[in-house]
Amino acid sequence: MIDILNIPELGKLEIVETYEYYDQPVLYSCRNAAGHLYLVVAADETINT
């Protein structure tokens, strides 16, 4: 499983609310230690041919 909260540019993140879930959160909001809120859409990086 991919660590969905590991985005070094944003700092330590915590999920505030999950809007869509499929095996892991796909659309969710999270907050960093500075209090900034982010809306995140998770996407797979692998290309299936």
N, CA, C and O atoms as CSV, one atom per row, in Angstrom:
chain,resi,resn,atom,element,x,y,z
A,1,MET,N,N,0.838,-1.194,0.000
A,1,MET,CA,C,0.000,0.000,0.000
A,1,MET,C,C,0.873,1.243,0.000
A,1,MET,O,O,1.874,1.309,0.712
A,2,ILE,N,N,0.496,2.206,-0.785
A,2,ILE,CA,C,1.227,3.459,-0.888
A,2,ILE,C,C,0.921,4.314,0.338
A,2,ILE,O,O,-0.213,4.360,0.814
A,3,ASP,N,N,1.950,4.988,0.836
A,3,ASP,CA,C,1.749,5.894,1.968
A,3,ASP,C,C,1.154,7.198,1.438
A,3,ASP,O,O,1.883,8.059,0.946
A,4,ILE,N,N,-0.160,7.345,1.536
A,4,ILE,CA,C,-0.854,8.483,0.945
A,4,ILE,C,C,-0.593,9.793,1.678
A,4,ILE,O,O,-0.893,10.862,1.147
A,5,LEU,N,N,-0.045,9.733,2.874
A,5,LEU,CA,C,0.238,10.952,3.629
A,5,LEU,C,C,1.706,11.356,3.553
A,5,LEU,O,O,2.134,12.271,4.255
A,6,ASN,N,N,2.476,10.682,2.708
A,6,ASN,CA,C,3.897,10.988,2.574
A,6,ASN,C,C,4.103,11.918,1.384
A,6,ASN,O,O,4.414,11.471,0.280
A,7,ILE,N,N,3.926,13.210,1.618
A,7,ILE,CA,C,4.171,14.241,0.607
A,7,ILE,C,C,5.139,15.228,1.254
A,7,ILE,O,O,4.710,16.177,1.910
A,8,PRO,N,N,6.451,15.010,1.072
A,8,PRO,CA,C,7.458,15.798,1.800
A,8,PRO,C,C,7.309,17.307,1.658
A,8,PRO,O,O,7.610,18.041,2.600
A,9,GLU,N,N,6.853,17.785,0.508
A,9,GLU,CA,C,6.725,19.225,0.288
A,9,GLU,C,C,5.680,19.865,1.208
A,9,GLU,O,O,5.737,21.068,1.462
A,10,LEU,N,N,4.735,19.076,1.704
A,10,LEU,CA,C,3.646,19.619,2.523
A,10,LEU,C,C,3.850,19.411,4.015
A,10,LEU,O,O,3.113,19.987,4.815
A,11,GLY,N,N,4.822,18.610,4.412
A,11,GLY,CA,C,5.049,18.328,5.823
A,11,GLY,C,C,4.172,17.172,6.291
A,11,GLY,O,O,3.560,16.475,5.483
A,12,LYS,N,N,4.121,16.981,7.601
A,12,LYS,CA,C,3.321,15.898,8.172
A,12,LYS,C,C,1.835,16.194,7.977
A,12,LYS,O,O,1.353,17.266,8.341
A,13,LEU,N,N,1.112,15.224,7.395
A,13,LEU,CA,C,-0.298,15.417,7.093
A,13,LEU,C,C,-1.178,14.497,7.921
A,13,LEU,O,O,-0.772,13.400,8.305
A,14,GLU,N,N,-2.388,14.963,8.189
A,14,GLU,CA,C,-3.401,14.118,8.817
A,14,GLU,C,C,-4.695,14.270,8.024
A,14,GLU,O,O,-5.040,15.373,7.599
A,15,ILE,N,N,-5.401,13.175,7.828
A,15,ILE,CA,C,-6.648,13.203,7.077
A,15,ILE,C,C,-7.733,13.840,7.930
A,15,ILE,O,O,-7.931,13.464,9.085
A,16,VAL,N,N,-8.435,14.808,7.350
A,16,VAL,CA,C,-9.540,15.478,8.021
A,16,VAL,C,C,-10.844,14.753,7.698
A,16,VAL,O,O,-11.621,14.429,8.597
A,17,GLU,N,N,-11.081,14.501,6.405
A,17,GLU,CA,C,-12.303,13.815,5.986
A,17,GLU,C,C,-12.048,13.066,4.687
A,17,GLU,O,O,-11.332,13.549,3.810
A,18,THR,N,N,-12.640,11.883,4.569
A,18,THR,CA,C,-12.549,11.078,3.358
A,18,THR,C,C,-13.887,11.157,2.630
A,18,THR,O,O,-14.939,10.897,3.215
A,19,TYR,N,N,-13.835,11.522,1.339
A,19,TYR,CA,C,-15.051,11.681,0.538
A,19,TYR,C,C,-15.313,10.462,-0.339
A,19,TYR,O,O,-16.466,10.074,-0.528
A,20,GLU,N,N,-14.263,9.855,-0.876
A,20,GLU,CA,C,-14.376,8.635,-1.684
A,20,GLU,C,C,-13.289,7.666,-1.246
A,20,GLU,O,O,-12.151,8.060,-0.988
A,21,TYR,N,N,-13.657,6.388,-1.166
A,21,TYR,CA,C,-12.725,5.366,-0.695
A,21,TYR,C,C,-12.813,4.156,-1.615
A,21,TYR,O,O,-13.911,3.675,-1.899
A,22,TYR,N,N,-11.672,3.657,-2.083
A,22,TYR,CA,C,-11.607,2.434,-2.859
A,22,TYR,C,C,-10.274,1.768,-2.543
A,22,TYR,O,O,-9.257,2.104,-3.150
A,23,ASP,N,N,-10.266,0.834,-1.608
A,23,ASP,CA,C,-9.071,0.163,-1.083
A,23,ASP,C,C,-8.178,1.098,-0.268
A,23,ASP,O,O,-7.379,0.628,0.542
A,24,GLN,N,N,-8.294,2.371,-0.460
A,24,GLN,CA,C,-7.618,3.414,0.315
A,24,GLN,C,C,-8.337,4.723,-0.008
A,24,GLN,O,O,-9.088,4.773,-0.983
A,25,PRO,N,N,-8.138,5.765,0.761
A,25,PRO,CA,C,-8.791,7.026,0.414
A,25,PRO,C,C,-8.376,7.492,-0.984
A,25,PRO,O,O,-7.189,7.505,-1.312
A,26,VAL,N,N,-9.347,7.869,-1.794
A,26,VAL,CA,C,-9.086,8.327,-3.155
A,26,VAL,C,C,-9.301,9.838,-3.262
A,26,VAL,O,O,-8.528,10.533,-3.921
A,27,LEU,N,N,-10.338,10.335,-2.622
A,27,LEU,CA,C,-10.613,11.770,-2.567
A,27,LEU,C,C,-10.770,12.124,-1.095
A,27,LEU,O,O,-11.679,11.634,-0.424
A,28,TYR,N,N,-9.885,12.976,-0.599
A,28,TYR,CA,C,-9.918,13.297,0.824
A,28,TYR,C,C,-9.322,14.672,1.078
A,28,TYR,O,O,-8.606,15.216,0.237
A,29,SER,N,N,-9.621,15.219,2.229
A,29,SER,CA,C,-8.997,16.471,2.648
A,29,SER,C,C,-8.032,16.154,3.780
A,29,SER,O,O,-8.270,15.253,4.585
A,30,CYS,N,N,-6.949,16.902,3.827
A,30,CYS,CA,C,-5.963,16.702,4.896
A,30,CYS,C,C,-5.414,18.051,5.320
A,30,CYS,O,O,-5.572,19.054,4.624
A,31,ARG,N,N,-4.764,18.055,6.481
A,31,ARG,CA,C,-4.231,19.283,7.072
A,31,ARG,C,C,-2.793,19.023,7.499
A,31,ARG,O,O,-2.470,17.948,8.003
A,32,ASN,N,N,-1.924,20.029,7.292
A,32,ASN,CA,C,-0.548,19.895,7.760
A,32,ASN,C,C,-0.391,20.583,9.117
A,32,ASN,O,O,-1.350,21.144,9.646
A,33,ALA,N,N,0.810,20.538,9.673
A,33,ALA,CA,C,1.060,21.072,11.009
A,33,ALA,C,C,0.833,22.588,11.081
A,33,ALA,O,O,0.541,23.118,12.153
A,34,ALA,N,N,0.967,23.285,9.947
A,34,ALA,CA,C,0.753,24.736,9.920
A,34,ALA,C,C,-0.726,25.092,9.830
A,34,ALA,O,O,-1.088,26.266,9.914
A,35,GLY,N,N,-1.598,24.071,9.658
A,35,GLY,CA,C,-3.025,24.316,9.599
A,35,GLY,C,C,-3.585,24.510,8.203
A,35,GLY,O,O,-4.773,24.797,8.054
A,36,HIS,N,N,-2.756,24.359,7.173
A,36,HIS,CA,C,-3.226,24.506,5.798
A,36,HIS,C,C,-4.032,23.266,5.395
A,36,HIS,O,O,-3.638,22.136,5.683
A,37,LEU,N,N,-5.155,23.493,4.732
A,37,LEU,CA,C,-6.008,22.404,4.266
A,37,LEU,C,C,-5.745,22.119,2.793
A,37,LEU,O,O,-5.505,23.036,2.008
A,38,TYR,N,N,-5.793,20.845,2.426
A,38,TYR,CA,C,-5.578,20.420,1.047
A,38,TYR,C,C,-6.670,19.440,0.650
A,38,TYR,O,O,-7.084,18.604,1.454
A,39,LEU,N,N,-7.132,19.543,-0.579
A,39,LEU,CA,C,-8.040,18.569,-1.152
A,39,LEU,C,C,-7.194,17.689,-2.068
A,39,LEU,O,O,-6.534,18.187,-2.980
A,40,VAL,N,N,-7.216,16.382,-1.822
A,40,VAL,CA,C,-6.309,15.457,-2.503
A,40,VAL,C,C,-7.093,14.450,-3.332
A,40,VAL,O,O,-8.097,13.898,-2.881
A,41,VAL,N,N,-6.620,14.223,-4.548
A,41,VAL,CA,C,-7.144,13.163,-5.406
A,41,VAL,C,C,-5.970,12.215,-5.664
A,41,VAL,O,O,-4.978,12.602,-6.280
A,42,ALA,N,N,-6.088,10.987,-5.194
A,42,ALA,CA,C,-5.027,10.008,-5.367
A,42,ALA,C,C,-5.164,9.359,-6.744
A,42,ALA,O,O,-6.271,9.051,-7.186
A,43,ALA,N,N,-4.028,9.154,-7.418
A,43,ALA,CA,C,-4.015,8.526,-8.737
A,43,ALA,C,C,-2.873,7.526,-8.793
A,43,ALA,O,O,-1.819,7.745,-8.195
A,44,ASP,N,N,-3.079,6.440,-9.505
A,44,ASP,CA,C,-2.057,5.414,-9.677
A,44,ASP,C,C,-1.024,5.909,-10.686
A,44,ASP,O,O,-1.386,6.448,-11.732
A,45,GLU,N,N,0.245,5.730,-10.379
A,45,GLU,CA,C,1.309,6.174,-11.278
A,45,GLU,C,C,1.735,5.115,-12.287
A,45,GLU,O,O,2.469,5.430,-13.224
A,46,THR,N,N,1.304,3.889,-12.127
A,46,THR,CA,C,1.714,2.830,-13.046
A,46,THR,C,C,0.871,2.864,-14.310
A,46,THR,O,O,-0.321,3.169,-14.275
A,47,ILE,N,N,1.511,2.545,-15.421
A,47,ILE,CA,C,0.828,2.511,-16.709
A,47,ILE,C,C,0.586,1.058,-17.062
A,47,ILE,O,O,1.534,0.284,-17.190
A,48,ASN,N,N,-0.670,0.679,-17.219
A,48,ASN,CA,C,-1.039,-0.685,-17.599
A,48,ASN,C,C,-1.290,-0.727,-19.095
A,48,ASN,O,O,-2.110,0.025,-19.623
A,49,THR,N,N,-0.567,-1.626,-19.777
A,49,THR,CA,C,-0.785,-1.739,-21.225
A,49,THR,C,C,-1.415,-3.049,-21.580
A,49,THR,O,O,-1.669,-3.314,-22.754
